[in-house]
Amino acid sequence: MYFLVTAGGTSEPIDAVRSITNSATGRLGSLIAERLADLPDTEGVFYVCGKGALCPATVKVEIIPVTDTAELEIVVKAVLLENRIDGIIHSMAVSDYRVHAVTTPQLLAKDIFALGASNEAAIARIIRETAGVNRDIKLSSDEKNLVLVLEPTIKIISLFHQLSPSTLVVGFKLLDKVPHDVLIDTAFSLLQKNHCEYVLANDAQDISGDKHIGYLVGKDKSVVRYEDKQSIACGIVQHLTNVLKGIL
């Protein structure tokens, strides 16, 4: 069997030296990749991770570092189109937004005045279309105020079924301080929308150090609770391989 595991987080550039990122370490993804590599039927694991993420140390795992969501998309497409992948565990914290432009209040005001924008829709269009300042160099730290114009990134999880319909997918959903039923319902909606076999639902308030409460939601909306990263990794691998072997 061959697997694709994504882990860590992406980093979206602001300028030549600055970026927007998140605090994902890749620890859980690394544990999952190690458990998969330990299986006797596993031939290889493609481990696509954010730079600086924790990585498994085993010869069965090919580590492929990426920086931003655009690079992640390219790598994921290449892996799925060039290999037969039996299972995907998409634990990576992918940026929901990337920087479209960096500008200043003065530049925005100038454009709005020059184009005679007189209503909310016109001003919003100018902001969306602004070229901003040159982002290929380090922006001066003397600038007192900068405005970041963000745009949505592609939903990587939506590519998996499109590129490899027979591959089993485990998605991840992280929310923060929500009622339990909202967490499970949101994870189940993600599962249905993206043709996942399972989704691991997390609430950020339940993750701290070794503590990591997670709920593995199945296609029948069954829920299995885990208390730490080791048990989550073992549980995901066990459930996924059971399906692959036709046990469930």
Secondary structure, DSSP 8 states (H G I E B T S, - for coil): -EEEEEESB--EESSSS-EE------HHHHHHHHHHHHSTT--EEEEEEETT------TTEEEEEE-SHHHHHHHHHHHHHHS--SEEEE--B--SEEEEEEE-HHHHHHHHHHTT--SHHHHHHHHHH---S--SS---TT-S--EEEEEE---THHHHHHH-TTSEEEEEEEESS--HHHHHHHHHHHHHHTT-SEEEEEEEEEEETTEEEEEEEETT--EEEEEEHHHHHHHHHHHHHHHHTT--
